[in-house]
Amino acid sequence: MTVAGRMMVLAAVVFAGALGCKKEVHVGVECVTEETGVKCTVTHQSGEVAAKACWDFIIHCENGEEVKVSSCASVQPKKSVEQHLPLSPADIARCGKATSAEAANLVLSEAE
């Protein structure tokens, strides 16, 4: 199962600082399908606070099925991390041919 191309989702969130200051953080999530799963790169684009990003990656299949994998990753300021989201053989068989993919439900919070 493959989906041609790449998809990217960008989000911003405002964190309340310890002194009542507000800190804006921008985190990008870019995902690419692979033979056995999805590789996502989470990039801390701006801001001074580490962030935790959680998202769903949904693959739409020609037969009407959808395959969803979810993940979270913490990323430090000005850094990137990679996440591999595996797909089970059953999910790959159930989907057959993928027609498109999207990220959904992206939520950012302050990393612990």
C-alpha positions, 0 to 999 in steps of 0.5 A, a space after each residue: 500500500 502506498 500513497 504518492 506524495 507528502 502531506 504536511 500539517 502545521 499548528 500553533 498553540 499558546 502556552 501560559 508561562 509560570 509568570 503569566 506570560 504567554 509563549 507561542 510555539 509553532 510545530 510542524 508535522 510532516 508524514 510520508 507513507 512507507 511500505 510498512 507504515 508512516 514516517 513522520 518528522 516533527 519539527 519545532 519551528 519557533 518558540 522557546 518552550 519544548 512541545 508535545 505534538 499528538 496526531 492521527 494519520 488517516 489513509 483513505 482506501 479505494 475500497 472505502 476503508 480508512 486506516 488510522 494510526 496515532 502518535 505523539 512526540 515531544 520536541 525541543 526548541 529548534 530540533 526535529 524528531 522522527 516517528 515511525 508509525 507501523 501499519 499491521 499486515 491486516 491493515 495493509 490487506 484491509 486497505 488494498 490500494 490507498 488513494 489519499 492520506 491526511 493528518 487530523 486531530 493535531 494537538 499541541 501541549 507543553 512537553 513535560 
